[in-house]
């Protein structure tokens, strides 16, 4: 099974969030999740977009999906079905992208194949990162029939 990639602008600076994320990462068995942390460019969207594009080029061929407040909302079961359908039908690498504090640069917006939202609410990027990692684990448990998702 292929890996899922998560590109994030910025790094965790909170050991508690890192620890929580690490617990989920240990549980994710298939597909594996690879996180790529890119340096924040002090909310310079053009520079951040260039860094994302470089990483996407390294991961090519890729199917970039933006995490965005105006993205498609899915409940956990629908998210799991959607994700595993992509994994089974797409030949490209599945790449989720969390932008910096100011969002995504224009070049990244134009390249995205889909947009996904965690909620109509706005979250700090460090929490959005933890939430998507948890949802990827939850999607795995739903897909495999594990009782984590009740």
N, CA, C and O atoms as a GROMACS GRO file, in nm:
protein
  600
    1UNK      N    1   0.085  -0.118   0.000
    1UNK     CA    2   0.000   0.000   0.000
    1UNK      C    3   0.089   0.124   0.000
    1UNK      O    4   0.190   0.128   0.070
    2UNK      N    5   0.052   0.225  -0.078
    2UNK     CA    6   0.134   0.345  -0.085
    2UNK      C    7   0.118   0.432   0.039
    2UNK      O    8   0.024   0.416   0.116
    3UNK      N    9   0.212   0.523   0.055
    3UNK     CA   10   0.212   0.614   0.170
    3UNK      C   11   0.122   0.734   0.142
    3UNK      O   12   0.092   0.765   0.027
    4UNK      N   13   0.081   0.799   0.249
    4UNK     CA   14   0.015   0.929   0.240
    4UNK      C   15   0.116   1.030   0.291
    4UNK      O   16   0.188   1.004   0.388
    5UNK      N   17   0.121   1.144   0.227
    5UNK     CA   18   0.214   1.250   0.266
    5UNK      C   19   0.135   1.369   0.319
    5UNK      O   20   0.029   1.404   0.267
    6UNK      N   21   0.189   1.431   0.422
    6UNK     CA   22   0.131   1.552   0.479
    6UNK      C   23   0.240   1.658   0.480
    6UNK      O   24   0.340   1.646   0.549
    7UNK      N   25   0.217   1.763   0.401
    7UNK     CA   26   0.309   1.877   0.399
    7UNK      C   27   0.252   1.982   0.492
    7UNK      O   28   0.135   2.020   0.481
    8UNK      N   29   0.336   2.031   0.583
    8UNK     CA   30   0.294   2.135   0.676
    8UNK      C   31   0.394   2.249   0.675
    8UNK      O   32   0.515   2.227   0.667
    9UNK      N   33   0.342   2.370   0.683
    9UNK     CA   34   0.428   2.487   0.697
    9UNK      C   35   0.449   2.509   0.846
    9UNK      O   36   0.352   2.524   0.922
   10UNK      N   37   0.573   2.512   0.888
   10UNK     CA   38   0.605   2.533   1.029
   10UNK      C   39   0.624   2.401   1.102
   10UNK      O   40   0.590   2.294   1.052
   11UNK      N   41   0.679   2.413   1.221
   11UNK     CA   42   0.708   2.296   1.303
   11UNK      C   43   0.638   2.310   1.436
   11UNK      O   44   0.607   2.420   1.482
   12UNK      N   45   0.613   2.196   1.497
   12UNK     CA   46   0.560   2.197   1.634
   12UNK      C   47   0.662   2.262   1.727
   12UNK      O   48   0.782   2.240   1.714
   13UNK      N   49   0.612   2.341   1.820
   13UNK     CA   50   0.698   2.395   1.924
   13UNK      C   51   0.644   2.353   2.060
   13UNK      O   52   0.685   2.406   2.164
   14UNK      N   53   0.552   2.258   2.059
   14UNK     CA   54   0.485   2.214   2.180
   14UNK      C   55   0.506   2.063   2.194
   14UNK      O   56   0.456   1.985   2.114
   15UNK      N   57   0.580   2.024   2.296
   15UNK     CA   58   0.613   1.882   2.317
   15UNK      C   59   0.488   1.799   2.345
   15UNK      O   60   0.484   1.681   2.311
   16UNK      N   61   0.384   1.859   2.406
   16UNK     CA   62   0.261   1.785   2.433
   16UNK      C   63   0.191   1.747   2.304
   16UNK      O   64   0.144   1.634   2.290
   17UNK      N   65   0.182   1.841   2.209
   17UNK     CA   66   0.120   1.809   2.080
   17UNK      C   67   0.203   1.707   2.003
   17UNK      O   68   0.149   1.617   1.940
   18UNK      N   69   0.334   1.722   2.010
   18UNK     CA   70   0.422   1.625   1.944
   18UNK      C   71   0.398   1.485   1.998
   18UNK      O   72   0.392   1.388   1.923
   19UNK      N   73   0.385   1.475   2.131
   19UNK     CA   74   0.364   1.346   2.195
   19UNK      C   75   0.230   1.284   2.152
   19UNK      O   76   0.224   1.165   2.123
   20UNK      N   77   0.125   1.365   2.148
   20UNK     CA   78  -0.005   1.316   2.103
   20UNK      C   79   0.002   1.268   1.958
   20UNK      O   80  -0.048   1.160   1.924
   21UNK      N   81   0.065   1.348   1.873
   21UNK     CA   82   0.078   1.310   1.733
   21UNK      C   83   0.156   1.180   1.720
   21UNK      O   84   0.119   1.092   1.642
   22UNK      N   85   0.262   1.167   1.795
   22UNK     CA   86   0.346   1.046   1.788
   22UNK      C   87   0.265   0.921   1.824
   22UNK      O   88   0.287   0.815   1.766
   23UNK      N   89   0.173   0.934   1.919
   23UNK     CA   90   0.089   0.819   1.955
   23UNK      C   91   0.004   0.773   1.836
   23UNK      O   92  -0.009   0.653   1.812
   24UNK      N   93  -0.053   0.868   1.764
   24UNK     CA   94  -0.133   0.830   1.645
   24UNK      C   95  -0.043   0.775   1.535
   24UNK      O   96  -0.079   0.677   1.469
   25UNK      N   97   0.072   0.836   1.514
   25UNK     CA   98   0.161   0.790   1.408
   25UNK      C   99   0.205   0.645   1.431
   25UNK      O  100   0.221   0.569   1.336
   26UNK      N  101   0.225   0.607   1.556
   26UNK     CA  102   0.262   0.469   1.586
   26UNK      C  103   0.150   0.372   1.552
   26UNK      O  104   0.176   0.257   1.517
   27UNK      N  105   0.025   0.419   1.561
   27UNK     CA  106  -0.091   0.333   1.536
   27UNK      C  107  -0.125   0.320   1.388
   27UNK      O  108  -0.188   0.223   1.346
   28UNK      N  109  -0.083   0.418   1.309
   28UNK     CA  110  -0.115   0.415   1.166
   28UNK      C  111  -0.025   0.311   1.099
   28UNK      O  112   0.097   0.326   1.094
   29UNK      N  113  -0.089   0.205   1.048
   29UNK     CA  114  -0.011   0.096   0.989
   29UNK      C  115  -0.021   0.090   0.838
   29UNK      O  116   0.071   0.041   0.771
   30UNK      N  117  -0.128   0.137   0.784
   30UNK     CA  118  -0.140   0.131   0.639
   30UNK      C  119  -0.256   0.215   0.590
   30UNK      O  120  -0.370   0.195   0.634
   31UNK      N  121  -0.231   0.304   0.505
   31UNK     CA  122  -0.099   0.341   0.455
   31UNK      C  123  -0.022   0.422   0.560
   31UNK      O  124  -0.081   0.486   0.646
   32UNK      N  125   0.109   0.417   0.550
   32UNK     CA  126   0.194   0.495   0.641
   32UNK      C  127   0.179   0.643   0.609
   32UNK      O  128   0.154   0.681   0.495
   33UNK      N  129   0.193   0.725   0.710
   33UNK     CA  130   0.186   0.870   0.695
   33UNK      C  131   0.325   0.928   0.709
   33UNK      O  132   0.394   0.903   0.808
   34UNK      N  133   0.367   1.004   0.610
   34UNK     CA  134   0.496   1.072   0.614
   34UNK      C  135   0.470   1.222   0.621
   34UNK      O  136   0.401   1.279   0.537
   35UNK      N  137   0.525   1.284   0.724
   35UNK     CA  138   0.505   1.427   0.745
   35UNK      C  139   0.630   1.502   0.700
   35UNK      O  140   0.742   1.468   0.736
   36UNK      N  141   0.607   1.606   0.619
   36UNK     CA  142   0.715   1.690   0.567
   36UNK      C  143   0.694   1.831   0.622
   36UNK      O  144   0.602   1.901   0.581
   37UNK      N  145   0.780   1.871   0.714
   37UNK     CA  146   0.772   2.005   0.772
   37UNK      C  147   0.855   2.101   0.689
   37UNK      O  148   0.974   2.078   0.666
   38UNK      N  149   0.792   2.207   0.644
   38UNK     CA  150   0.862   2.309   0.568
   38UNK      C  151   0.873   2.436   0.651
   38UNK      O  152   0.786   2.466   0.732
   39UNK      N  153   0.978   2.508   0.630
   39UNK     CA  154   1.003   2.630   0.708
   39UNK      C  155   0.897   2.737   0.678
   39UNK      O  156   0.863   2.763   0.562
   40UNK      N  157   0.848   2.797   0.784
   40UNK     CA  158   0.757   2.911   0.768
   40UNK      C  159   0.836   3.030   0.717
   40UNK      O  160   0.949   3.054   0.761
   41UNK      N  161   0.778   3.102   0.626
   41UNK     CA  162   0.845   3.218   0.567
   41UNK      C  163   0.780   3.348   0.616
   41UNK      O  164   0.764   3.443   0.539
   42UNK      N  165   0.744   3.350   0.743
   42UNK     CA  166   0.685   3.468   0.806
   42UNK      C  167   0.565   3.520   0.728
   42UNK      O  168   0.551   3.640   0.703
   43UNK      N  169   0.480   3.426   0.691
   43UNK     CA  170   0.354   3.455   0.623
   43UNK      C  171   0.372   3.514   0.483
   43UNK      O  172   0.282   3.580   0.431
   44UNK      N  173   0.488   3.490   0.423
   44UNK     CA  174   0.509   3.530   0.284
   44UNK      C  175   0.456   3.415   0.198
   44UNK      O  176   0.525   3.315   0.176
   45UNK      N  177   0.333   3.432   0.148
   45UNK     CA  178   0.266   3.323   0.076
   45UNK      C  179   0.342   3.278  -0.048
   45UNK      O  180   0.343   3.159  -0.080
   46UNK      N  181   0.405   3.371  -0.118
   46UNK     CA  182   0.477   3.334  -0.240
   46UNK      C  183   0.597   3.245  -0.207
   46UNK      O  184   0.619   3.144  -0.273
   47UNK      N  185   0.674   3.282  -0.104
   47UNK     CA  186   0.789   3.200  -0.066
   47UNK      C  187   0.745   3.064  -0.012
   47UNK      O  188   0.806   2.962  -0.043
   48UNK      N  189   0.640   3.064   0.070
   48UNK     CA  190   0.590   2.937   0.122
   48UNK      C  191   0.538   2.848   0.009
   48UNK      O  192   0.562   2.728   0.008
   49UNK      N  193   0.469   2.909  -0.086
   49UNK     CA  194   0.419   2.832  -0.202
   49UNK      C  195   0.535   2.770  -0.279
   49UNK      O  196   0.527   2.656  -0.324
   50UNK      N  197   0.643   2.846  -0.297
   50UNK     CA  198   0.759   2.792  -0.368
   50UNK      C  199   0.817   2.671  -0.297
   50UNK      O  200   0.858   2.575  -0.362
   51UNK      N  201   0.821   2.674  -0.163
   51UNK     CA  202   0.871   2.561  -0.086
   51UNK      C  203   0.779   2.440  -0.101
   51UNK      O  204   0.826   2.326  -0.115
   52UNK      N  205   0.648   2.464  -0.098
   52UNK     CA  206   0.552   2.355  -0.116
   52UNK      C  207   0.569   2.294  -0.256
   52UNK      O  208   0.568   2.172  -0.271
   53UNK      N  209   0.583   2.379  -0.357
   53UNK     CA  210   0.599   2.329  -0.493
   53UNK      C  211   0.727   2.246  -0.508
   53UNK      O  212   0.727   2.146  -0.580
   54UNK      N  213   0.835   2.288  -0.442
   54UNK     CA  214   0.959   2.209  -0.446
   54UNK      C  215   0.935   2.070  -0.386
   54UNK      O  216   0.979   1.970  -0.441
   55UNK      N  217   0.866   2.067  -0.273
   55UNK     CA  218   0.840   1.938  -0.208
   55UNK      C  219   0.748   1.852  -0.296
   55UNK      O  220   0.771   1.732  -0.309
   56UNK      N  221   0.646   1.913  -0.355
   56UNK     CA  222   0.558   1.838  -0.446
   56UNK      C  223   0.637   1.783  -0.564
   56UNK      O  224   0.610   1.672  -0.610
   57UNK      N  225   0.732   1.859  -0.613
   57UNK     CA  226   0.816   1.813  -0.722
   57UNK      C  227   0.899   1.692  -0.678
   57UNK      O  228   0.916   1.597  -0.755
   58UNK      N  229   0.949   1.696  -0.554
   58UNK     CA  230   1.025   1.582  -0.499
   58UNK      C  231   0.936   1.457  -0.489
   58UNK      O  232   0.984   1.345  -0.506
   59UNK      N  233   0.808   1.478  -0.461
   59UNK     CA  234   0.714   1.367  -0.440
   59UNK      C  235   0.643   1.323  -0.569
   59UNK      O  236   0.563   1.229  -0.567
   60UNK      N  237   0.671   1.391  -0.678
   60UNK     CA  238   0.600   1.366  -0.804
   60UNK      C  239   0.609   1.220  -0.846
   60UNK      O  240   0.712   1.155  -0.823
   61UNK      N  241   0.504   1.168  -0.906
   61UNK     CA  242   0.376   1.235  -0.933
   61UNK      C  243   0.289   1.237  -0.806
   61UNK      O  244   0.286   1.141  -0.729
   62UNK      N  245   0.219   1.349  -0.788
   62UNK     CA  246   0.140   1.363  -0.666
   62UNK      C  247  -0.001   1.411  -0.697
   62UNK      O  248  -0.029   1.466  -0.803
   63UNK      N  249  -0.088   1.388  -0.601
   63UNK     CA  250  -0.228   1.432  -0.606
   63UNK      C  251  -0.246   1.524  -0.486
   63UNK      O  252  -0.283   1.478  -0.378
   64UNK      N  253  -0.220   1.657  -0.504
   64UNK     CA  254  -0.223   1.751  -0.392
   64UNK      C  255  -0.366   1.788  -0.348
   64UNK      O  256  -0.450   1.824  -0.430
   65UNK      N  257  -0.388   1.778  -0.218
   65UNK     CA  258  -0.517   1.812  -0.157
   65UNK      C  259  -0.492   1.916  -0.050
   65UNK      O  260  -0.417   1.893   0.044
   66UNK      N  261  -0.556   2.030  -0.064
   66UNK     CA  262  -0.537   2.138   0.033
   66UNK      C  263  -0.630   2.123   0.151
   66UNK      O  264  -0.749   2.093   0.134
   67UNK      N  265  -0.578   2.143   0.268
   67UNK     CA  266  -0.661   2.159   0.387
   67UNK      C  267  -0.698   2.307   0.387
   67UNK      O  268  -0.611   2.394   0.398
   68UNK      N  269  -0.828   2.336   0.376
   68UNK     CA  270  -0.871   2.474   0.362
   68UNK      C  271  -1.009   2.493   0.424
   68UNK      O  272  -1.092   2.402   0.420
   69UNK      N  273  -1.031   2.608   0.480
   69UNK     CA  274  -1.161   2.634   0.546
   69UNK      C  275  -1.276   2.629   0.448
   69UNK      O  276  -1.390   2.602   0.488
   70UNK      N  277  -1.249   2.653   0.320
   70UNK     CA  278  -1.356   2.648   0.219
   70UNK      C  279  -1.356   2.515   0.143
   70UNK      O  280  -1.412   2.505   0.034
   71UNK      N  281  -1.292   2.415   0.202
   71UNK     CA  282  -1.287   2.284   0.139
   71UNK      C  283  -1.411   2.201   0.166
   71UNK      O  284  -1.503   2.245   0.235
   72UNK      N  285  -1.413   2.082   0.110
   72UNK     CA  286  -1.525   1.989   0.125
   72UNK      C  287  -1.528   1.935   0.268
   72UNK      O  288  -1.427   1.889   0.321
   73UNK      N  289  -1.646   1.941   0.328
   73UNK     CA  290  -1.666   1.884   0.461
   73UNK      C  291  -1.710   1.740   0.447
   73UNK      O  292  -1.797   1.708   0.365
   74UNK      N  293  -1.651   1.651   0.526
   74UNK     CA  294  -1.690   1.510   0.527
   74UNK      C  295  -1.695   1.463   0.672
   74UNK      O  296  -1.614   1.506   0.755
   75UNK      N  297  -1.789   1.376   0.703
   75UNK     CA  298  -1.784   1.313   0.834
   75UNK      C  299  -1.676   1.205   0.829
   75UNK      O  300  -1.620   1.178   0.722
   76UNK      N  301  -1.646   1.144   0.942
   76UNK     CA  302  -1.533   1.050   0.948
   76UNK      C  303  -1.553   0.928   0.860
   76UNK      O  304  -1.457   0.882   0.797
   77UNK      N  305  -1.673   0.876   0.853
   77UNK     CA  306  -1.699   0.758   0.769
   77UNK      C  307  -1.682   0.794   0.621
   77UNK      O  308  -1.620   0.721   0.545
   78UNK      N  309  -1.738   0.907   0.581
   78UNK     CA  310  -1.724   0.951   0.441
   78UNK      C  311  -1.578   0.982   0.408
   78UNK      O  312  -1.530   0.953   0.298
   79UNK      N  313  -1.508   1.042   0.504
   79UNK     CA  314  -1.366   1.071   0.483
   79UNK      C  315  -1.288   0.941   0.460
   79UNK      O  316  -1.205   0.934   0.370
   80UNK      N  317  -1.315   0.840   0.540
   80UNK     CA  318  -1.247   0.711   0.525
   80UNK      C  319  -1.275   0.651   0.388
   80UNK      O  320  -1.183   0.606   0.319
   81UNK      N  321  -1.401   0.650   0.348
   81UNK     CA  322  -1.437   0.595   0.216
   81UNK      C  323  -1.368   0.672   0.104
   81UNK      O  324  -1.313   0.613   0.011
   82UNK      N  325  -1.371   0.805   0.113
   82UNK     CA  326  -1.309   0.892   0.012
   82UNK      C  327  -1.159   0.866   0.005
   82UNK      O  328  -1.103   0.849  -0.103
   83UNK      N  329  -1.094   0.863   0.122
   83UNK     CA  330  -0.949   0.845   0.128
   83UNK      C  331  -0.907   0.710   0.069
   83UNK      O  332  -0.816   0.703  -0.013
   84UNK      N  333  -0.973   0.604   0.110
   84UNK     CA  334  -0.935   0.472   0.060
   84UNK      C  335  -0.971   0.454  -0.086
   84UNK      O  336  -0.907   0.375  -0.156
   85UNK      N  337  -1.071   0.523  -0.133
   85UNK     CA  338  -1.100   0.522  -0.275
   85UNK      C  339  -0.986   0.587  -0.353
   85UNK      O  340  -0.944   0.536  -0.457
   86UNK      N  341  -0.936   0.700  -0.301
   86UNK     CA  342  -0.821   0.765  -0.365
   86UNK      C  343  -0.699   0.673  -0.366
   86UNK      O  344  -0.630   0.659  -0.467
   87UNK      N  345  -0.674   0.610  -0.253
   87UNK     CA  346  -0.558   0.522  -0.240
   87UNK      C  347  -0.566   0.408  -0.342
   87UNK      O  348  -0.466   0.370  -0.402
   88UNK      N  349  -0.686   0.355  -0.360
   88UNK     CA  350  -0.704   0.240  -0.449
   88UNK      C  351  -0.709   0.278  -0.597
   88UNK      O  352  -0.676   0.196  -0.682
   89UNK      N  353  -0.751   0.401  -0.628
   89UNK     CA  354  -0.771   0.438  -0.768
   89UNK      C  355  -0.667   0.532  -0.826
   89UNK      O  356  -0.647   0.534  -0.948
   90UNK      N  357  -0.600   0.609  -0.743
   90UNK     CA  358  -0.502   0.706  -0.794
   90UNK      C  359  -0.364   0.641  -0.802
   90UNK      O  360  -0.325   0.567  -0.711
   91UNK      N  361  -0.294   0.668  -0.907
   91UNK     CA  362  -0.157   0.617  -0.918
   91UNK      C  363  -0.058   0.714  -0.854
   91UNK      O  364   0.054   0.675  -0.818
   92UNK      N  365  -0.098   0.841  -0.838
   92UNK     CA  366  -0.010   0.941  -0.780
   92UNK      C  367  -0.005   0.927  -0.628
   92UNK      O  368  -0.089   0.860  -0.567
   93UNK      N  369   0.094   0.991  -0.567
   93UNK     CA  370   0.103   0.996  -0.422
   93UNK      C  371  -0.004   1.092  -0.370
   93UNK      O  372  -0.022   1.201  -0.424
   94UNK      N  373  -0.075   1.052  -0.265
   94UNK     CA  374  -0.175   1.136  -0.202
   94UNK      C  375  -0.101   1.231  -0.108
   94UNK      O  376  -0.030   1.186  -0.017
   95UNK      N  377  -0.118   1.362  -0.130
   95UNK     CA  378  -0.046   1.462  -0.051
   95UNK      C  379  -0.146   1.562   0.004
   95UNK      O  380  -0.210   1.636  -0.072
   96UNK      N  381  -0.159   1.565   0.136
   96UNK     CA  382  -0.239   1.665   0.204
   96UNK      C  383  -0.148   1.781   0.240
   96UNK      O  384  -0.032   1.761   0.277
   97UNK      N  385  -0.199   1.904   0.228
   97UNK     CA  386  -0.116   2.022   0.251
   97UNK      C  387  -0.185   2.116   0.348
   97UNK      O  388  -0.297   2.161   0.324
   98UNK      N  389  -0.116   2.146   0.458
   98UNK     CA  390  -0.161   2.248   0.553
   98UNK      C  391  -0.072   2.369   0.531
   98UNK      O  392   0.049   2.362   0.550
   99UNK      N  393  -0.133   2.480   0.492
   99UNK     CA  394  -0.058   2.602   0.465
   99UNK      C  395  -0.013   2.670   0.593
   99UNK      O  396  -0.037   2.621   0.704
  100UNK      N  397   0.051   2.783   0.576
  100UNK     CA  398   0.096   2.862   0.689
  100UNK      C  399  -0.019   2.943   0.749
  100UNK      O  400  -0.135   2.925   0.712
  101UNK      N  401   0.014   3.032   0.840
  101UNK     CA  402  -0.086   3.109   0.913
  101UNK      C  403  -0.174   3.193   0.821
  101UNK      O  404  -0.289   3.222   0.855
  102UNK      N  405  -0.122   3.232   0.708
  102UNK     CA  406  -0.200   3.314   0.614
  102UNK      C  407  -0.265   3.233   0.504
  102UNK      O  408  -0.326   3.289   0.413
  103UNK      N  409  -0.253   3.102   0.511
  103UNK     CA  410  -0.318   3.017   0.411
  103UNK      C  411  -0.220   2.964   0.309
  103UNK      O  412  -0.103   2.940   0.338
  104UNK      N  413  -0.270   2.945   0.186
  104UNK     CA  414  -0.192   2.888   0.078
  104UNK      C  415  -0.159   2.995  -0.025
  104UNK      O  416  -0.240   3.085  -0.050
  105UNK      N  417  -0.042   2.985  -0.084
  105UNK     CA  418  -0.004   3.075  -0.193
  105UNK      C  419  -0.081   3.042  -0.320
  105UNK      O  420  -0.131   2.931  -0.338
  106UNK      N  421  -0.088   3.140  -0.409
  106UNK     CA  422  -0.166   3.126  -0.532
  106UNK      C  423  -0.123   3.007  -0.616
  106UNK      O  424  -0.207   2.936  -0.672
  107UNK      N  425   0.007   2.984  -0.626
  107UNK     CA  426   0.057   2.872  -0.708
  107UNK      C  427   0.008   2.738  -0.654
  107UNK      O  428  -0.022   2.647  -0.731
  108UNK      N  429   0.001   2.727  -0.522
  108UNK     CA  430  -0.046   2.602  -0.461
  108UNK      C  431  -0.197   2.589  -0.481
  108UNK      O  432  -0.247   2.480  -0.509
  109UNK      N  433  -0.268   2.700  -0.466
  109UNK     CA  434  -0.413   2.698  -0.488
  109UNK      C  435  -0.446   2.650  -0.630
  109UNK      O  436  -0.540   2.573  -0.649
  110UNK      N  437  -0.370   2.694  -0.727
  110UNK     CA  438  -0.394   2.657  -0.866
  110UNK      C  439  -0.360   2.511  -0.894
  110UNK      O  440  -0.419   2.449  -0.983
  111UNK      N  441  -0.266   2.456  -0.820
  111UNK     CA  442  -0.220   2.319  -0.843
  111UNK      C  443  -0.307   2.214  -0.776
  111UNK      O  444  -0.308   2.098  -0.817
  112UNK      N  445  -0.380   2.253  -0.674
  112UNK     CA  446  -0.457   2.158  -0.593
  112UNK      C  447  -0.563   2.086  -0.676
  112UNK      O  448  -0.629   2.145  -0.761
  113UNK      N  449  -0.575   1.957  -0.651
  113UNK     CA  450  -0.678   1.876  -0.717
  113UNK      C  451  -0.809   1.880  -0.639
  113UNK      O  452  -0.917   1.873  -0.698
  114UNK      N  453  -0.799   1.893  -0.506
  114UNK     CA  454  -0.917   1.899  -0.420
  114UNK      C  455  -0.885   1.984  -0.298
  114UNK      O  456  -0.769   2.011  -0.267
  115UNK      N  457  -0.993   2.026  -0.230
  115UNK     CA  458  -0.980   2.097  -0.103
  115UNK      C  459  -1.065   2.025   0.000
  115UNK      O  460  -1.178   1.984  -0.027
  116UNK      N  461  -1.009   2.012   0.118
  116UNK     CA  462  -1.074   1.941   0.227
  116UNK      C  463  -1.076   2.032   0.350
  116UNK      O  464  -0.978   2.100   0.378
  117UNK      N  465  -1.188   2.032   0.422
  117UNK     CA  466  -1.200   2.111   0.544
  117UNK      C  467  -1.222   2.019   0.663
  117UNK      O  468  -1.294   1.920   0.653
  118UNK      N  469  -1.160   2.052   0.774
  118UNK     CA  470  -1.183   1.978   0.898
  118UNK      C  471  -1.310   2.025   0.966
  118UNK      O  472  -1.373   1.950   1.041
  119UNK      N  473  -1.348   2.150   0.940
  119UNK     CA  474  -1.462   2.210   1.008
  119UNK      C  475  -1.484   2.350   0.951
  119UNK      O  476  -1.392   2.408   0.894
  120UNK      N  477  -1.605   2.403   0.966
  120UNK     CA  478  -1.624   2.543   0.927
  120UNK      C  479  -1.554   2.638   1.024
  120UNK      O  480  -1.538   2.757   0.995
  121UNK      N  481  -1.512   2.586   1.140
  121UNK     CA  482  -1.438   2.667   1.236
  121UNK      C  483  -1.293   2.680   1.190
  121UNK      O  484  -1.244   2.600   1.111
  122UNK      N  485  -1.226   2.782   1.242
  122UNK     CA  486  -1.084   2.802   1.214
  122UNK      C  487  -1.004   2.748   1.332
  122UNK      O  488  -1.035   2.777   1.447
  123UNK      N  489  -0.899   2.669   1.302
  123UNK     CA  490  -0.812   2.614   1.405
  123UNK      C  491  -0.670   2.666   1.387
  123UNK      O  492  -0.629   2.697   1.275
  124UNK      N  493  -0.595   2.675   1.497
  124UNK     CA  494  -0.452   2.701   1.481
  124UNK      C  495  -0.390   2.586   1.401
  124UNK      O  496  -0.436   2.472   1.411
  125UNK      N  497  -0.290   2.615   1.324
  125UNK     CA  498  -0.232   2.515   1.235
  125UNK      C  499  -0.179   2.393   1.312
  125UNK      O  500  -0.187   2.280   1.262
  126UNK      N  501  -0.126   2.416   1.431
  126UNK     CA  502  -0.074   2.301   1.507
  126UNK      C  503  -0.187   2.207   1.549
  126UNK      O  504  -0.166   2.086   1.558
  127UNK      N  505  -0.306   2.260   1.576
  127UNK     CA  506  -0.420   2.174   1.609
  127UNK      C  507  -0.477   2.110   1.483
  127UNK      O  508  -0.517   1.994   1.487
  128UNK      N  509  -0.481   2.183   1.374
  128UNK     CA  510  -0.528   2.125   1.248
  128UNK      C  511  -0.441   2.005   1.210
  128UNK      O  512  -0.491   1.903   1.163
  129UNK      N  513  -0.313   2.019   1.230
  129UNK     CA  514  -0.221   1.909   1.201
  129UNK      C  515  -0.253   1.787   1.286
  129UNK      O  516  -0.261   1.676   1.234
  130UNK      N  517  -0.272   1.808   1.414
  130UNK     CA  518  -0.305   1.696   1.503
  130UNK      C  519  -0.440   1.635   1.466
  130UNK      O  520  -0.455   1.513   1.468
  131UNK      N  521  -0.537   1.719   1.431
  131UNK     CA  522  -0.669   1.669   1.394
  131UNK      C  523  -0.664   1.584   1.267
  131UNK      O  524  -0.728   1.479   1.261
  132UNK      N  525  -0.589   1.626   1.167
  132UNK     CA  526  -0.585   1.547   1.043
  132UNK      C  527  -0.510   1.416   1.067
  132UNK      O  528  -0.546   1.313   1.009
  133UNK      N  529  -0.408   1.417   1.151
  133UNK     CA  530  -0.338   1.292   1.182
  133UNK      C  531  -0.434   1.197   1.254
  133UNK      O  532  -0.438   1.078   1.223
  134UNK      N  533  -0.510   1.249   1.349
  134UNK     CA  534  -0.607   1.164   1.419
  134UNK      C  535  -0.710   1.111   1.322
  134UNK      O  536  -0.747   0.993   1.329
  135UNK      N  537  -0.759   1.195   1.231
  135UNK     CA  538  -0.860   1.151   1.135
  135UNK      C  539  -0.804   1.047   1.038
  135UNK      O  540  -0.878   0.960   0.991
  136UNK      N  541  -0.677   1.056   1.006
  136UNK     CA  542  -0.616   0.953   0.921
  136UNK      C  543  -0.611   0.819   0.995
  136UNK      O  544  -0.635   0.714   0.936
  137UNK      N  545  -0.580   0.825   1.124
  137UNK     CA  546  -0.586   0.702   1.203
  137UNK      C  547  -0.729   0.649   1.210
  137UNK      O  548  -0.752   0.529   1.193
  138UNK      N  549  -0.823   0.738   1.237
  138UNK     CA  550  -0.964   0.698   1.246
  138UNK      C  551  -1.011   0.638   1.113
  138UNK      O  552  -1.084   0.539   1.112
  139UNK      N  553  -0.969   0.698   1.001
  139UNK     CA  554  -1.007   0.645   0.868
  139UNK      C  555  -0.956   0.502   0.852
  139UNK      O  556  -1.026   0.416   0.798
  140UNK      N  557  -0.834   0.477   0.900
  140UNK     CA  558  -0.779   0.341   0.895
  140UNK      C  559  -0.864   0.246   0.976
  140UNK      O  560  -0.895   0.136   0.931
  141UNK      N  561  -0.903   0.288   1.097
  141UNK     CA  562  -0.981   0.198   1.184
  141UNK      C  563  -1.120   0.171   1.125
  141UNK      O  564  -1.172   0.061   1.137
  142UNK      N  565  -1.178   0.272   1.063
  142UNK     CA  566  -1.308   0.253   0.998
  142UNK      C  567  -1.293   0.154   0.883
  142UNK      O  568  -1.373   0.062   0.867
  143UNK      N  569  -1.189   0.174   0.804
  143UNK     CA  570  -1.165   0.089   0.687
  143UNK      C  571  -1.141  -0.057   0.725
  143UNK      O  572  -1.182  -0.148   0.654
  144UNK      N  573  -1.075  -0.078   0.838
  144UNK     CA  574  -1.041  -0.214   0.879
  144UNK      C  575  -1.143  -0.275   0.976
  144UNK      O  576  -1.129  -0.390   1.016
  145UNK      N  577  -1.246  -0.197   1.015
  145UNK     CA  578  -1.346  -0.249   1.105
  145UNK      C  579  -1.304  -0.251   1.251
  145UNK      O  580  -1.366  -0.320   1.332
  146UNK      N  581  -1.201  -0.179   1.285
  146UNK     CA  582  -1.151  -0.170   1.423
  146UNK      C  583  -1.251  -0.089   1.507
  146UNK      O  584  -1.311   0.005   1.454
  147UNK      N  585  -1.272  -0.123   1.634
  147UNK     CA  586  -1.376  -0.055   1.714
  147UNK      C  587  -1.339   0.085   1.764
  147UNK      O  588  -1.418   0.144   1.838
  148UNK      N  589  -1.224   0.141   1.726
  148UNK     CA  590  -1.188   0.278   1.771
  148UNK      C  591  -1.298   0.378   1.737
  148UNK      O  592  -1.334   0.461   1.820
  149UNK      N  593  -1.352   0.370   1.616
  149UNK     CA  594  -1.460   0.461   1.575
  149UNK      C  595  -1.593   0.401   1.615
  149UNK      O  596  -1.637   0.302   1.558
  150UNK      N  597  -1.656   0.462   1.712
  150UNK     CA  598  -1.785   0.409   1.762
  150UNK      C  599  -1.897   0.504   1.729
  150UNK      O  600  -2.012   0.477   1.763
   0.00000   0.00000   0.00000
